[in-house]
Amino acid sequence: MIGRIVKRVFHRLIRGLVVHPIRGLIMLAVLLAAAAVLLFQGGLPSLSLGLPQVPRVGRQEPSATENYMRGTTSFDAKLVWEALSDDAQSRYSSRGGNLQTLQSQMDQAKQAGAQLEQITYIGGQPLPDGSSLHFYTVLTRGPLAGGPTEYVPYVFTLDQTGKITRVQ
């Protein structure tokens, strides 16, 4: 029985809006005004949703990741190399790499036209062992002039001394 009443009310409401569209505009304006009054006067506190607070290292960009990104953008392997921890440098060296090979790779990327156009630091997260994770998004442009752009996420793991141990 209630379903029939609700159905009949909606039917008459819709029919009234079709026959007299100005009523719909007036009703919409009244609803928007009522919603604005409720929101500006702090009404409906039960509708406000709080997001959980996530502990962060902060919005301050670590110098190691900042130097790494600056070196990558300017194709300066020395900046990138100095941002890496001793452990990361030795892992790179064990695969036959060194500062000169890194610079050579960066020169090739520069000649091919690769670009990092926009680097955004998202934030960081401390880990229980004293290390931390730091998150970036980077807008890259492919090697072709006017090539497609793509947002690439970067995740850096920093050791307790603030040097980069891993880049993902």
C-alpha positions in Angstrom: 0.0 0.0 0.0 2.8 2.4 0.9 4.5 1.5 -2.4 1.5 2.5 -4.3 1.3 5.8 -2.6 5.0 6.5 -3.2 4.6 5.5 -6.8 1.5 7.8 -7.3 3.4 10.7 -5.7 6.4 10.3 -8.0 4.1 9.9 -11.0 2.3 13.2 -10.2 5.6 14.9 -9.5 7.1 13.9 -12.8 3.9 14.7 -14.7 3.8 18.1 -13.1 7.4 18.8 -14.1 6.7 17.7 -17.7 3.6 19.8 -18.0 5.0 22.8 -16.0 8.8 22.8 -16.4 9.2 26.1 -14.5 8.1 24.3 -11.4 11.1 22.0 -11.7 13.5 25.0 -11.9 11.9 26.6 -8.9 12.1 23.3 -6.9 15.7 22.9 -8.0 16.6 26.4 -6.8 14.9 25.9 -3.5 16.7 22.6 -2.9 20.1 24.1 -3.8 19.4 27.1 -1.5 18.5 24.7 1.4 21.6 22.6 0.8 23.8 25.7 0.8 22.2 27.0 4.0 22.8 23.6 5.7 26.4 23.4 4.6 27.4 26.9 5.4 25.8 26.8 8.9 27.5 23.5 9.7 24.4 21.4 9.4 24.2 17.7 9.0 27.3 16.8 11.0 26.4 13.1 10.5 27.2 13.4 6.8 30.8 14.7 7.3 33.2 11.9 6.7 36.7 12.1 8.1 39.5 10.3 6.3 41.9 8.3 8.5 45.2 10.0 9.2 48.2 8.3 7.7 51.5 9.0 9.4 54.0 10.5 7.0 57.6 11.5 6.9 56.1 14.7 5.6 55.8 16.8 2.5 59.4 17.8 2.7 61.2 16.2 -0.2 64.4 14.3 0.9 67.6 15.7 -0.6 68.7 12.3 -2.0 65.5 11.9 -4.1 65.5 15.6 -5.1 69.0 15.2 -6.4 68.2 12.0 -8.1 65.3 13.6 -10.0 67.3 16.8 -10.7 70.1 14.6 -12.1 67.7 12.6 -14.2 66.1 15.7 -15.6 69.3 17.4 -16.4 71.0 14.1 -17.5 73.7 14.6 -14.8 74.8 11.1 -13.7 77.0 12.5 -10.9 73.9 13.8 -9.1 72.1 10.5 -9.5 75.2 8.5 -8.4 75.8 10.6 -5.3 72.1 10.1 -4.3 72.5 6.3 -4.2 73.6 4.5 -1.0 76.9 2.6 -1.0 75.0 -0.6 -1.2 73.0 0.5 -4.3 76.2 1.7 -5.9 77.9 -1.6 -5.3 74.9 -3.5 -6.7 75.1 -1.4 -9.8 78.8 -1.9 -10.1 78.4 -5.7 -9.7 76.4 -5.6 -12.9 79.2 -3.9 -14.7 78.1 -0.3 -14.2 79.8 2.7 -12.9 79.5 6.5 -13.0 80.8 6.7 -16.6 78.4 4.0 -17.9 75.5 5.7 -16.1 76.5 9.0 -17.8 76.7 7.2 -21.1 73.2 5.8 -20.7 71.9 9.2 -19.8 73.6 10.8 -22.8 71.9 8.3 -25.1 68.5 9.0 -23.6 69.1 12.7 -24.0 70.1 12.3 -27.7 67.0 10.1 -28.2 64.9 13.0 -26.9 63.6 11.5 -23.7 62.2 14.1 -21.2 60.9 14.3 -17.7 58.5 17.2 -17.9 56.7 17.4 -14.5 58.0 15.8 -11.3 55.5 15.8 -8.3 56.6 14.7 -4.8 53.6 12.9 -3.2 55.0 12.2 0.2 56.9 9.8 2.3 56.3 7.0 4.8 58.6 6.0 7.6 59.3 2.3 8.1 59.9 0.6 11.5 63.6 -0.1 10.8 64.4 3.6 10.3 64.3 3.5 6.5 61.5 5.2 4.5 59.5 5.1 1.3 59.0 8.2 -0.9 56.5 8.5 -3.7 56.6 10.6 -6.9 54.7 10.9 -10.1 56.6 12.0 -13.2 55.2 13.1 -16.5 57.5 11.7 -19.2 57.7 12.3 -22.9 59.0 9.7 -25.2 62.0 10.0 -27.4 60.1 11.1 -30.5 59.6 14.8 -30.8 56.0 15.5 -29.7 55.7 11.9 -28.6 53.0 10.8 -26.2 53.2 11.7 -22.6 52.7 9.3 -19.8 52.6 9.6 -16.0 55.1 7.2 -14.3 55.0 6.4 -10.6 58.4 6.3 -8.8 58.9 4.7 -5.4 62.2 5.3 -3.6 63.4 3.3 -0.6 65.8 5.3 1.5 68.1 3.8 4.2 68.6 5.2 7.7 71.1 7.7 6.4 68.7 9.2 3.8 70.4 7.7 0.8 68.5 5.8 -2.0 68.8 2.0 -1.7 66.2 1.1 -4.3 64.1 2.8 -7.1 61.0 1.2 -8.4 
